[in-house]
Amino acid sequence: MAKYVLVAMNGPTPQGDPVELERWYREVHIPDLKSVPGIKTARRYKTVRGHFPDREPWPAIAIYEIETDDLAALSREMQTRLRPFHPSFDRTQSAHVFAVQTAGDE
């Protein structure tokens, strides 16, 4: 079975409440994602440093470890299980990447 990570980089809107956003992430968003078959772990991190040309690093990242043979189906399932984003979640400045494991612990 293929192993992936989903790395999501984001933060609050300029007028958003960062404390409420982190509470929503812990209590709502991560449990929703962990309910998707194939998502093995879900962790949230506060950014302490980083380098991105032409922008400041995102305030936070989330990393999800995934095992699936059908990433498209898993992505569709994620969309059906997720509740609406918190109003403080800045979708206009967020980014994400899916990556498949090519080396390392097997």
C-alpha positions as CSV (number, residue, x, y, z in Angstrom):
1,M,0.0,0.0,0.0
2,A,1.3,3.4,-0.9
3,K,2.3,5.9,1.9
4,Y,1.7,9.6,1.6
5,V,1.8,12.7,3.6
6,L,-0.5,15.7,3.4
7,V,1.2,18.8,4.6
8,A,-1.2,21.8,5.1
9,M,0.2,25.3,5.8
10,N,-2.1,27.9,7.1
11,G,-3.1,30.4,9.8
12,P,-5.8,32.8,10.8
13,T,-7.4,35.6,8.8
14,P,-6.0,39.0,9.7
15,Q,-9.1,39.6,11.8
16,G,-9.4,36.0,13.0
17,D,-9.0,34.6,16.4
18,P,-5.8,32.4,16.5
19,V,-6.8,30.7,19.8
20,E,-10.2,29.7,18.5
21,L,-8.7,28.5,15.2
22,E,-6.3,26.2,17.1
23,R,-9.2,24.9,19.3
24,W,-11.3,24.2,16.2
25,Y,-8.3,22.4,14.6
26,R,-7.8,20.2,17.7
27,E,-11.5,19.5,18.5
28,V,-13.1,19.4,15.1
29,H,-10.8,19.4,12.0
30,I,-8.3,16.8,13.1
31,P,-10.9,14.4,14.4
32,D,-12.8,14.7,11.2
33,L,-9.8,13.9,9.1
34,K,-8.7,11.0,11.4
35,S,-12.2,9.5,10.8
36,V,-11.2,9.0,7.1
37,P,-10.1,5.4,6.5
38,G,-6.4,5.5,5.4
39,I,-5.4,8.6,7.4
40,K,-3.1,7.1,10.1
41,T,-1.9,10.2,12.0
42,A,-2.8,13.9,12.2
43,R,-0.6,16.4,13.9
44,R,-0.6,20.2,14.1
45,Y,2.6,22.3,14.6
46,K,3.4,25.9,15.3
47,T,6.0,27.2,12.8
48,V,9.2,28.4,14.5
49,R,11.1,29.3,11.4
50,G,11.1,28.7,7.7
51,H,12.0,30.1,4.3
52,F,9.6,30.8,1.5
53,P,10.6,33.2,-1.2
54,D,8.4,36.3,-1.4
55,R,6.4,35.6,1.8
56,E,6.6,35.0,5.5
57,P,6.2,31.3,6.7
58,W,2.7,30.2,7.5
59,P,2.0,30.4,11.3
60,A,1.1,26.7,11.5
61,I,1.3,23.4,9.6
62,A,-0.5,20.2,9.9
63,I,0.9,16.8,8.7
64,Y,-1.2,13.8,8.0
65,E,0.2,10.4,7.3
66,I,-1.8,8.4,4.8
67,E,-1.8,4.8,3.6
68,T,-4.0,4.1,0.5
69,D,-3.9,2.6,-2.9
70,D,-6.5,5.1,-4.1
71,L,-5.5,8.7,-3.3
72,A,-8.4,10.1,-5.4
73,A,-11.0,8.1,-3.5
74,L,-9.5,9.1,-0.2
75,S,-9.5,12.8,-1.2
76,R,-13.2,12.5,-2.1
77,E,-13.9,10.9,1.2
78,M,-12.1,13.7,3.0
79,Q,-14.4,16.2,1.4
80,T,-17.6,14.3,2.5
81,R,-16.4,14.1,6.1
82,L,-15.1,17.6,6.7
83,R,-17.3,20.1,8.4
84,P,-17.2,23.8,7.3
85,F,-13.9,25.6,7.9
86,H,-13.8,27.9,11.0
87,P,-14.4,31.6,10.1
88,S,-10.8,32.4,11.4
89,F,-9.3,29.9,8.9
90,D,-7.6,31.9,6.1
91,R,-8.3,29.8,3.0
92,T,-7.0,32.6,0.7
93,Q,-3.4,32.2,2.2
94,S,-3.4,28.5,2.9
95,A,-1.5,25.9,0.9
96,H,-1.1,22.1,0.9
97,V,0.8,19.4,-0.8
98,F,0.3,15.6,-1.1
99,A,3.6,13.7,-1.4
100,V,4.1,9.9,-1.9
101,Q,6.9,8.2,0.1
102,T,9.8,7.1,-2.1
103,A,12.4,6.1,0.5
104,G,12.8,5.5,4.3
105,D,11.2,3.3,6.9
106,E,9.3,0.6,5.1
